Amino acid sequence: MVYFKGGTFSMGSANGTHQEQPVHEVEVQSFKNDKYTLTVGEFQRFVETTKYQPDADRFGDSQVFDFNSSGWALVPGANW
């Protein structure tokens, strides 16, 4: 795990899409994150080994980013 010290930063864009505006201050607490990327195959082995049920599987839908509209949409049947 890699430790990331929390702090405050400016997030957003003054001239980006409406989802990116306005620029505003955000505070993030310190956190740890894995050092290495998790592949879909590794996640699948985790799900199968632990019997973990992702929210998309439990609820039957998931938020999916739509590049055409530059936004998130709830998609029935979507999962990891």
Secondary structure as a PSIPRED ss2 file (coil, helix, strand):
# PSIPRED VFORMAT (PSIPRED V4.0)

   1 M C   1.000  0.000  0.000
   2 V E   0.000  0.000  1.000
   3 Y E   0.000  0.000  1.000
   4 F E   0.000  0.000  1.000
   5 K C   1.000  0.000  0.000
   6 G C   1.000  0.000  0.000
   7 G E   0.000  0.000  1.000
   8 T E   0.000  0.000  1.000
   9 F E   0.000  0.000  1.000
  10 S E   0.000  0.000  1.000
  11 M E   0.000  0.000  1.000
  12 G C   1.000  0.000  0.000
  13 S C   1.000  0.000  0.000
  14 A C   1.000  0.000  0.000
  15 N C   1.000  0.000  0.000
  16 G C   1.000  0.000  0.000
  17 T C   1.000  0.000  0.000
  18 H C   1.000  0.000  0.000
  19 Q C   1.000  0.000  0.000
  20 E C   1.000  0.000  0.000
  21 Q C   1.000  0.000  0.000
  22 P C   1.000  0.000  0.000
  23 V C   1.000  0.000  0.000
  24 H E   0.000  0.000  1.000
  25 E E   0.000  0.000  1.000
  26 V E   0.000  0.000  1.000
  27 E E   0.000  0.000  1.000
  28 V E   0.000  0.000  1.000
  29 Q C   1.000  0.000  0.000
  30 S C   1.000  0.000  0.000
  31 F E   0.000  0.000  1.000
  32 K E   0.000  0.000  1.000
  33 N E   0.000  0.000  1.000
  34 D C   1.000  0.000  0.000
  35 K C   1.000  0.000  0.000
  36 Y C   1.000  0.000  0.000
  37 T C   1.000  0.000  0.000
  38 L C   1.000  0.000  0.000
  39 T C   1.000  0.000  0.000
  40 V H   0.000  1.000  0.000
  41 G H   0.000  1.000  0.000
  42 E H   0.000  1.000  0.000
  43 F H   0.000  1.000  0.000
  44 Q H   0.000  1.000  0.000
  45 R H   0.000  1.000  0.000
  46 F H   0.000  1.000  0.000
  47 V H   0.000  1.000  0.000
  48 E H   0.000  1.000  0.000
  49 T H   0.000  1.000  0.000
  50 T H   0.000  1.000  0.000
  51 K C   1.000  0.000  0.000
  52 Y C   1.000  0.000  0.000
  53 Q C   1.000  0.000  0.000
  54 P C   1.000  0.000  0.000
  55 D H   0.000  1.000  0.000
  56 A H   0.000  1.000  0.000
  57 D H   0.000  1.000  0.000
  58 R H   0.000  1.000  0.000
  59 F H   0.000  1.000  0.000
  60 G C   1.000  0.000  0.000
  61 D E   0.000  0.000  1.000
  62 S E   0.000  0.000  1.000
  63 Q E   0.000  0.000  1.000
  64 V E   0.000  0.000  1.000
  65 F E   0.000  0.000  1.000
  66 D E   0.000  0.000  1.000
  67 F C   1.000  0.000  0.000
  68 N C   1.000  0.000  0.000
  69 S C   1.000  0.000  0.000
  70 S C   1.000  0.000  0.000
  71 G E   0.000  0.000  1.000
  72 W E   0.000  0.000  1.000
  73 A E   0.000  0.000  1.000
  74 L E   0.000  0.000  1.000
  75 V E   0.000  0.000  1.000
  76 P E   0.000  0.000  1.000
  77 G C   1.000  0.000  0.000
  78 A C   1.000  0.000  0.000
  79 N C   1.000  0.000  0.000
  80 W C   1.000  0.000  0.000
